[in-house]
Amino acid sequence: MAQSDQIQSKQKLNPLQQTQKYLQAALQSVTQAQALENNQASQQLEQNIQKAQQTLTQALSSAKNPEEQNHVEIAQSQLQAAQQKVQEAQSQQQS
């Protein structure tokens, strides 16, 4: 693989790596919210989810081929599933 291809591959991975960081932060916020029932942790969770959504939207719009687009769409699907679980957990806590 040529050096320019490697650099381009790294640049393509950057949005997904950034999204992974946001999702990890969101997961950590969920843990905090469950352990502390902390309103601030819930707000951080929502912010991290929104940032992850924005990053994935940007990654999808800049996807250069179907394979990249597929990876981003899978990540979006996983984020939506995580959001549903968060909403279910929040509604169970309120019950």
MODELLER restraints for C-alpha pairs under 7 A, 6 or more apart:
rsr = mdl.restraints
at = mdl.atoms
rsr.add(forms.Gaussian(group=physical.xy_distance, feature=features.Distance(at['CA:15:A'], at['CA:55:A']), mean=6.33, stdev=0.5))
rsr.add(forms.Gaussian(group=physical.xy_distance, feature=features.Distance(at['CA:15:A'], at['CA:59:A']), mean=5.83, stdev=0.5))
rsr.add(forms.Gaussian(group=physical.xy_distance, feature=features.Distance(at['CA:19:A'], at['CA:52:A']), mean=5.11, stdev=0.5))
rsr.add(forms.Gaussian(group=physical.xy_distance, feature=features.Distance(at['CA:19:A'], at['CA:55:A']), mean=6.10, stdev=0.5))
rsr.add(forms.Gaussian(group=physical.xy_distance, feature=features.Distance(at['CA:19:A'], at['CA:56:A']), mean=6.81, stdev=0.5))
rsr.add(forms.Gaussian(group=physical.xy_distance, feature=features.Distance(at['CA:22:A'], at['CA:48:A']), mean=5.48, stdev=0.5))
rsr.add(forms.Gaussian(group=physical.xy_distance, feature=features.Distance(at['CA:22:A'], at['CA:51:A']), mean=6.82, stdev=0.5))
rsr.add(forms.Gaussian(group=physical.xy_distance, feature=features.Distance(at['CA:22:A'], at['CA:52:A']), mean=5.58, stdev=0.5))
rsr.add(forms.Gaussian(group=physical.xy_distance, feature=features.Distance(at['CA:23:A'], at['CA:48:A']), mean=6.89, stdev=0.5))
rsr.add(forms.Gaussian(group=physical.xy_distance, feature=features.Distance(at['CA:23:A'], at['CA:49:A']), mean=6.93, stdev=0.5))
rsr.add(forms.Gaussian(group=physical.xy_distance, feature=features.Distance(at['CA:23:A'], at['CA:52:A']), mean=6.57, stdev=0.5))
rsr.add(forms.Gaussian(group=physical.xy_distance, feature=features.Distance(at['CA:25:A'], at['CA:48:A']), mean=6.67, stdev=0.5))
rsr.add(forms.Gaussian(group=physical.xy_distance, feature=features.Distance(at['CA:26:A'], at['CA:45:A']), mean=4.92, stdev=0.5))
rsr.add(forms.Gaussian(group=physical.xy_distance, feature=features.Distance(at['CA:26:A'], at['CA:48:A']), mean=5.38, stdev=0.5))
rsr.add(forms.Gaussian(group=physical.xy_distance, feature=features.Distance(at['CA:26:A'], at['CA:49:A']), mean=6.39, stdev=0.5))
rsr.add(forms.Gaussian(group=physical.xy_distance, feature=features.Distance(at['CA:29:A'], at['CA:41:A']), mean=5.31, stdev=0.5))
rsr.add(forms.Gaussian(group=physical.xy_distance, feature=features.Distance(at['CA:29:A'], at['CA:42:A']), mean=6.78, stdev=0.5))
rsr.add(forms.Gaussian(group=physical.xy_distance, feature=features.Distance(at['CA:29:A'], at['CA:44:A']), mean=6.45, stdev=0.5))
rsr.add(forms.Gaussian(group=physical.xy_distance, feature=features.Distance(at['CA:29:A'], at['CA:45:A']), mean=5.23, stdev=0.5))
rsr.add(forms.Gaussian(group=physical.xy_distance, feature=features.Distance(at['CA:30:A'], at['CA:45:A']), mean=6.53, stdev=0.5))
rsr.add(forms.Gaussian(group=physical.xy_distance, feature=features.Distance(at['CA:32:A'], at['CA:41:A']), mean=6.03, stdev=0.5))
rsr.add(forms.Gaussian(group=physical.xy_distance, feature=features.Distance(at['CA:33:A'], at['CA:41:A']), mean=5.25, stdev=0.5))
rsr.add(forms.Gaussian(group=physical.xy_distance, feature=features.Distance(at['CA:33:A'], at['CA:42:A']), mean=5.85, stdev=0.5))
rsr.add(forms.Gaussian(group=physical.xy_distance, feature=features.Distance(at['CA:56:A'], at['CA:72:A']), mean=6.32, stdev=0.5))
rsr.add(forms.Gaussian(group=physical.xy_distance, feature=features.Distance(at['CA:56:A'], at['CA:76:A']), mean=6.66, stdev=0.5))
rsr.add(forms.Gaussian(group=physical.xy_distance, feature=features.Distance(at['CA:59:A'], at['CA:72:A']), mean=6.79, stdev=0.5))
rsr.add(forms.Gaussian(group=physical.xy_distance, feature=features.Distance(at['CA:60:A'], at['CA:69:A']), mean=5.81, stdev=0.5))
rsr.add(forms.Gaussian(group=physical.xy_distance, feature=features.Distance(at['CA:60:A'], at['CA:72:A']), mean=5.96, stdev=0.5))
rsr.add(forms.Gaussian(group=physical.xy_distance, feature=features.Distance(at['CA:63:A'], at['CA:69:A']), mean=5.42, stdev=0.5))
